[in-house]
Amino acid sequence: MTQALITAPSIHLPIEYKPASPSADGQDILISNKQKDAALEKIERSAQEFEALVLSQLLAPIFASVEKSELTGGSSKNDAFQSMIQEEYAKSIAARGGIGIADQVKTSLLAIQANQSTHS
């Protein structure tokens, strides 16, 4: 069994894999790198989505305090779109680096995964 490492800030995540068939041209290494990249992207995406969710909840009181305009047809119509724009603002903030929640979540997920791979 071969072991590879994903490096994150001050964390080394061991990922074990078995190449289907060892090859002299290094094809098995390329497959492993693709798997590691896909796993890391999934963790980053999940962490960013979680930060967007938290930011959306933090933005809710701000949007609730904004006075409703009669130009948009009143509060019932505003409420339908208010949550959507609130979510989009949160996603936009998270995509641009957010407030650091995604980084902490990513670090924690990598540490949990590393801990599970060393205990199994």
N, CA and C of each residue as an Amber inpcrd file, in Angstrom:
protein
   360
   0.8410000  -1.1620000   0.0000000   0.0000000   0.0000000   0.0000000
   0.8920000   1.2320000   0.0000000   0.5700000   2.2100000  -0.8350000
   1.3420000   3.4340000  -0.9380000   0.6390000   4.5290000  -0.1540000
   1.4020000   5.4460000   0.4020000   0.8030000   6.5260000   1.1880000
   1.2530000   7.8560000   0.6040000   0.2970000   8.7800000   0.4390000
   0.5880000  10.1060000  -0.0860000   0.1310000  11.1360000   0.9320000
   0.6070000  12.3420000   0.7780000   0.2530000  13.3940000   1.7290000
  -0.3970000  14.5680000   1.0160000  -1.4580000  15.1030000   1.6230000
  -2.0350000  16.3770000   1.1940000  -1.5530000  17.3820000   2.2170000
  -0.9900000  18.4680000   1.7490000  -0.4920000  19.4530000   2.7000000
  -1.4360000  20.6420000   2.7430000  -1.8050000  21.0100000   3.9270000
  -2.5730000  22.2200000   4.1900000  -1.7330000  23.0040000   5.1680000
  -2.1190000  24.2130000   5.4870000  -1.3070000  24.9660000   6.4360000
  -1.0920000  24.1720000   7.7270000   0.1060000  23.7740000   7.9710000
   0.5650000  23.0450000   9.1570000  -0.1510000  21.7200000   9.4090000
  -0.7550000  21.1280000   8.3840000  -1.4170000  19.8310000   8.5420000
  -0.9780000  18.9230000   7.3980000  -0.6580000  17.7000000   7.7120000
  -0.3460000  16.7010000   6.6910000  -1.3990000  15.6130000   6.7930000
  -2.1460000  15.4430000   5.7260000  -3.2260000  14.4720000   5.7150000
  -2.7850000  13.2320000   4.9510000  -2.5780000  12.1240000   5.6310000
  -2.2070000  10.9100000   4.9140000  -3.4270000  10.3110000   4.2180000
  -3.2740000  10.0420000   2.9650000  -4.3350000   9.3740000   2.2190000
  -3.7320000   8.0950000   1.6640000  -4.3370000   6.9950000   2.0130000
  -3.8300000   5.7220000   1.5410000  -4.6160000   5.2960000   0.3010000
  -3.9250000   4.7370000  -0.6300000  -4.5830000   4.2320000  -1.8220000
  -3.8130000   3.0280000  -2.3360000  -4.5340000   2.1890000  -3.0640000
  -3.9200000   1.0280000  -3.7050000  -4.0380000   1.2370000  -5.2020000
  -2.9300000   1.3740000  -5.8930000  -3.0180000   1.4860000  -7.3480000
  -3.6120000   0.2090000  -7.9350000  -4.4510000   0.3560000  -8.9300000
  -5.0890000  -0.7970000  -9.5620000  -4.0300000  -1.7210000 -10.1340000
  -3.0700000  -1.1460000 -10.8360000  -1.9570000  -1.9320000 -11.3450000
  -0.7470000  -1.0110000 -11.4130000   0.3180000  -1.3610000 -10.7360000
   1.4960000  -0.5000000 -10.7580000   2.0030000  -0.3280000 -12.1780000
   2.3120000   0.9090000 -12.5150000   2.7960000   1.1410000 -13.8700000
   4.1280000   1.8840000 -13.8260000   4.9350000   1.6530000 -14.8130000
   6.2500000   2.2780000 -14.8670000   6.1570000   3.7500000 -15.2590000
   5.0730000   4.1300000 -15.9180000   4.9630000   5.5130000 -16.3840000
   4.3750000   6.4600000 -15.3320000   4.0930000   5.9840000 -14.1410000
   3.5890000   6.8460000 -13.0740000   2.1110000   7.1600000 -13.1740000
   1.3860000   6.4210000 -13.9790000  -0.0470000   6.6690000 -14.1580000
  -0.8070000   6.5410000 -12.8460000  -0.3910000   5.5960000 -11.9910000
  -1.0670000   5.4130000 -10.7120000  -0.8920000   6.6420000  -9.8140000
   0.2300000   7.3290000  -9.9230000   0.4530000   8.5480000  -9.1360000
  -0.4830000   9.6460000  -9.6040000  -0.6900000   9.7520000 -10.9180000
  -1.6030000  10.7630000 -11.4440000  -3.0240000  10.5340000 -10.9500000
  -3.4470000   9.2810000 -10.9060000  -4.7890000   8.9600000 -10.4190000
  -4.9050000   9.3500000  -8.9530000  -3.8900000   9.0580000  -8.1780000
  -3.9060000   9.3980000  -6.7630000  -3.9700000  10.9100000  -6.5600000
  -3.1890000  11.6590000  -7.3410000  -3.2100000  13.1060000  -7.2200000
  -4.5800000  13.6710000  -7.5730000  -5.2270000  13.0830000  -8.5680000
  -6.5790000  13.5300000  -8.9330000  -7.5530000  13.2470000  -7.8030000
  -7.4070000  12.0890000  -7.1640000  -8.2860000  11.7490000  -6.0380000
  -8.0550000  12.7020000  -4.8730000  -6.7950000  13.0190000  -4.5710000
  -6.4780000  13.9410000  -3.4900000  -7.0310000  15.3280000  -3.7960000
  -6.8470000  15.7790000  -5.0420000  -7.3510000  17.0970000  -5.4280000
  -8.8670000  17.1550000  -5.3130000  -9.5350000  16.0930000  -5.7430000
 -10.9960000  16.0510000  -5.6640000 -11.4610000  16.0650000  -4.2080000
 -10.7840000  15.3200000  -3.3440000 -11.1500000  15.2910000  -1.9270000
 -10.9220000  16.6490000  -1.2790000  -9.8180000  17.2980000  -1.6040000
  -9.5230000  18.6090000  -1.0470000 -10.5180000  19.6550000  -1.5420000
 -10.8760000  19.5950000  -2.8240000 -11.8760000  20.5180000  -3.3750000
 -13.2240000  20.3340000  -2.6840000 -13.5890000  19.0880000  -2.4260000
 -14.8600000  18.8220000  -1.7500000 -14.8550000  19.3990000  -0.3360000
 -13.7450000  19.2510000   0.3680000 -13.6300000  19.8130000   1.7150000
 -13.7010000  21.3330000   1.6610000 -12.9890000  21.9350000   0.7200000
 -13.0060000  23.4020000   0.5910000 -14.4020000  23.9070000   0.2510000
 -15.0890000  23.2110000  -0.6520000 -16.4430000  23.6110000  -1.0420000
 -17.3980000  23.4970000   0.1410000 -17.2880000  22.4060000   0.8880000
 -18.1530000  22.2180000   2.0580000 -17.9020000  23.2880000   3.1110000
 -16.6460000  23.6110000   3.3340000 -16.3050000  24.6440000   4.3220000
 -16.8360000  26.0060000   3.8850000 -16.7290000  26.3070000   2.5980000
 -17.2250000  27.5880000   2.0880000 -18.7510000  27.6500000   2.1670000
 -19.4200000  26.5480000   1.8590000 -20.8790000  26.5170000   1.9670000
 -21.3330000  26.6970000   3.4140000 -20.5960000  26.1030000   4.3510000
 -20.9310000  26.2610000   5.7630000 -20.7530000  27.7240000   6.1830000
 -19.6560000  28.3450000   5.7390000 -19.4450000  29.7590000   6.0820000
 -20.5520000  30.6270000   5.4910000 -20.9770000  30.3330000   4.2800000
 -22.0720000  31.0950000   3.6670000 -23.3560000  30.9460000   4.4820000
 -23.6090000  29.7560000   4.9940000 -24.7900000  29.5270000   5.8260000
 -24.7190000  30.3600000   7.1060000 -23.5660000  30.3510000   7.7550000
 -23.3940000  31.1410000   8.9880000 -23.5370000  32.6310000   8.6810000
 -22.9060000  33.0870000   7.5950000 -23.0020000  34.4970000   7.2260000
 -24.4280000  34.9060000   6.9090000 -25.1750000  34.0200000   6.2700000
 -26.5790000  34.3020000   5.9620000 -27.3730000  34.5360000   7.2460000
 -27.0940000  33.7040000   8.2530000 -27.7760000  33.8730000   9.5470000
 -27.3380000  35.1570000  10.2390000 -26.0960000  35.5390000  10.0740000
 -25.6100000  36.7870000  10.6620000 -26.1830000  38.0120000   9.9540000
 -26.4510000  37.8790000   8.6690000 -27.0190000  38.9930000   7.9040000
 -28.5130000  39.1800000   8.1480000 -29.1900000  38.1410000   8.6260000
 -30.6430000  38.1910000   8.8080000 -31.1050000  39.3830000   9.6630000
 -30.5080000  39.6460000  10.8270000 -30.9610000  40.7970000  11.6150000
 -30.7030000  42.1360000  10.9230000 -29.6520000  42.1900000  10.1330000
 -29.3640000  43.4240000   9.4030000 -30.4660000  43.6900000   8.3860000
 -30.8360000  42.6580000   7.6420000 -31.8990000  42.8220000   6.6450000
 -33.2450000  43.0800000   7.3080000 -33.4680000  42.4790000   8.4640000
 -34.7400000  42.6730000   9.1740000 -34.8870000  44.1130000   9.6580000
 -33.7670000  44.7800000   9.9160000 -33.8360000  46.1510000  10.4290000
 -34.0230000  47.1900000   9.3280000 -33.8920000  46.7800000   8.0670000
 -34.0610000  47.7160000   6.9530000 -35.5430000  47.9830000   6.7360000
 -35.8690000  49.2580000   6.6130000 -37.2640000  49.6500000   6.4170000
 -37.7550000  49.1780000   5.0480000 -38.9410000  48.6090000   5.0190000
 -39.5270000  48.0970000   3.7710000 -40.0670000  49.2630000   2.9430000
 -39.8410000  49.2020000   1.6620000 -40.2860000  50.2590000   0.7580000
 -41.6410000  49.8980000   0.1610000 -42.4860000  50.8510000   0.0390000
 -43.7900000  50.6400000  -0.5940000 -43.6470000  50.4790000  -2.1140000
 -42.5140000  50.9040000  -2.6580000 -42.2850000  50.7780000  -4.0940000
 -42.2070000  49.3230000  -4.5410000 -41.7870000  48.4570000  -3.6480000
 -41.6350000  47.0440000  -4.0080000 -42.8740000  46.2200000  -3.7010000
 -43.9360000  46.8370000  -3.2490000 -45.1930000  46.1250000  -3.0800000
 -45.4830000  45.6500000  -1.6750000 -44.7380000  46.0860000  -0.7120000
 -45.0560000  45.7150000   0.6580000 -44.2180000  44.5800000   1.1940000
 -44.4680000  44.2090000   2.4360000 -43.5950000  43.2780000   3.1520000
 -43.7170000  41.8300000   2.6910000 -44.8940000  41.3720000   2.3080000
 -45.0160000  39.9610000   1.9360000 -44.2020000  39.6360000   0.6830000
 -44.1480000  40.5650000  -0.2560000 -43.3510000  40.3340000  -1.4640000
 -41.8680000  40.5380000  -1.1770000 -41.5620000  41.4690000  -0.3180000
 -40.1580000  41.6940000   0.0520000 -39.5680000  40.4720000   0.7460000
 -40.3540000  39.8610000   1.6200000 -39.8650000  38.7250000   2.4030000
 -39.4210000  37.5690000   1.5090000 -40.1300000  37.3710000   0.4040000
 -39.7950000  36.2680000  -0.4990000 -38.4130000  36.4600000  -1.1180000
 -38.0970000  37.6820000  -1.4670000 -36.8220000  37.9490000  -2.1320000
 -35.7150000  38.3050000  -1.1490000 -36.0930000  38.7560000   0.0350000
 -35.0980000  39.1510000   1.0260000 -34.1990000  37.9800000   1.4170000
 -34.7830000  36.8180000   1.6470000 -33.9650000  35.6660000   2.0330000
 -33.0550000  35.2240000   0.8890000 -33.5340000  35.3410000  -0.3500000
 -32.6990000  34.9480000  -1.4900000 -31.5020000  35.8810000  -1.6490000
 -31.7370000  37.1840000  -1.5440000 -30.6210000  38.1210000  -1.7010000
 -29.6650000  38.0160000  -0.5170000 -30.2130000  37.7360000   0.6420000
 -29.4020000  37.5360000   1.8420000 -28.4590000  36.3480000   1.6400000
 -28.9640000  35.2530000   1.0980000 -28.1380000  34.0720000   0.8200000
 -27.0680000  34.3740000  -0.2280000 -27.4410000  35.1250000  -1.2490000
 -26.4800000  35.4550000  -2.3030000 -25.3740000  36.3710000  -1.7780000
 -25.7240000  37.3290000  -0.9420000 -24.7020000  38.1610000  -0.3050000
 -23.7620000  37.2910000   0.5230000 -24.3150000  36.3760000   1.2780000
 -23.5110000  35.4960000   2.1220000 -22.5760000  34.6280000   1.2720000
 -23.0810000  34.0660000   0.1700000 -22.2500000  33.2600000  -0.7270000
 -21.1270000  34.0960000  -1.3290000 -21.4610000  35.3310000  -1.6980000
 -20.4780000  36.2320000  -2.2870000 -19.3750000  36.5860000  -1.2840000
 -19.7670000  36.8680000  -0.0570000 -18.7860000  37.1790000   0.9850000
 -17.8940000  35.9680000   1.2500000 -18.4920000  34.7960000   1.3560000
 -17.7260000  33.5700000   1.6180000 -16.7720000  33.2570000   0.4620000
 -17.2100000  33.4810000  -0.7690000 -16.3770000  33.2050000  -1.9390000
 -15.1650000  34.1250000  -2.0020000 -15.2690000  35.2930000  -1.4100000
 -14.1680000  36.2590000  -1.4160000 -13.3030000  36.1730000  -0.1570000
 -13.4090000  35.0840000   0.5730000 -12.5630000  34.8960000   1.7400000
 -13.3120000  34.9330000   3.0490000 -14.5040000  35.5100000   3.0560000
 -15.3470000  35.4960000   4.2410000 -14.6990000  36.1060000   5.4610000
 -15.0160000  35.5340000   6.6070000 -14.4940000  36.0340000   7.8790000
 -13.6290000  34.9850000   8.5780000 -13.2060000  33.9810000   7.8370000
 -12.2810000  32.9950000   8.3770000 -12.9090000  31.7030000   8.8720000
 -14.2140000  31.6090000   8.7990000 -14.8870000  30.3950000   9.2710000
 -14.5200000  29.2070000   8.3880000 -14.5290000  29.4060000   7.0730000
 -14.2410000  28.3100000   6.1360000 -12.8380000  27.7480000   6.3680000
 -11.8710000  28.6180000   6.6410000 -10.5070000  28.1430000   6.8930000
 -10.4550000  27.2540000   8.1270000 -11.1620000  27.6610000   9.1790000
 -11.1830000  26.8710000  10.4040000 -11.8880000  25.5290000  10.1940000
 -12.9930000  25.5700000   9.4660000 -13.7430000  24.3320000   9.1830000
 -12.8900000  23.3920000   8.3360000 -12.2240000  23.9320000   7.3220000
 -11.3630000  23.1190000   6.4520000 -10.2510000  22.4650000   7.2700000
  -9.5980000  23.2440000   8.1270000  -8.5300000  22.7150000   8.9630000
  -9.0570000  21.5970000   9.8720000 -10.2290000  21.8200000  10.4470000
 -10.8200000  20.8020000  11.3260000 -11.1860000  19.5340000  10.5650000
 -11.7740000  19.6870000   9.3760000 -12.1400000  18.5200000   8.5720000
 -10.9020000  17.7250000   8.1620000  -9.8360000  18.4250000   7.7870000
  -8.5940000  17.7350000   7.4200000  -8.0060000  17.0020000   8.6220000
  -8.0700000  17.6290000   9.7910000  -7.5430000  16.9820000  10.9990000
  -8.3660000  15.7490000  11.3630000  -9.6770000  15.8500000  11.2470000
 -10.5540000  14.7020000  11.5360000 -10.2520000  13.5650000  10.5750000
 -10.1130000  13.8970000   9.2950000  -9.8370000  12.8710000   8.2910000
  -8.4660000  12.2300000   8.5310000  -7.4850000  13.0410000   8.9080000
  -6.1530000  12.4990000   9.2020000  -6.2030000  11.5890000  10.4050000
  -6.9590000  11.9760000  11.4160000  -7.0950000  11.1670000  12.6220000
  -7.7660000   9.8360000  12.3140000  -8.7890000   9.8650000  11.4740000
  -9.4920000   8.6300000  11.1030000  -8.5920000   7.7010000  10.2940000
  -7.7700000   8.2560000   9.4290000  -6.9100000   7.3990000   8.5930000
  -5.7700000   6.7860000   9.4130000  -5.3440000   7.4580000  10.4860000
  -4.2850000   6.8780000  11.3060000  -4.8190000   5.8310000  12.2670000
  -6.1240000   5.8860000  12.5800000  -6.7230000   4.9220000  13.5010000
  -7.3210000   3.7270000  12.7840000  -7.3930000   3.7750000  11.4720000
  -7.9940000   2.6400000  10.7650000  -6.9730000   1.7570000  10.1300000
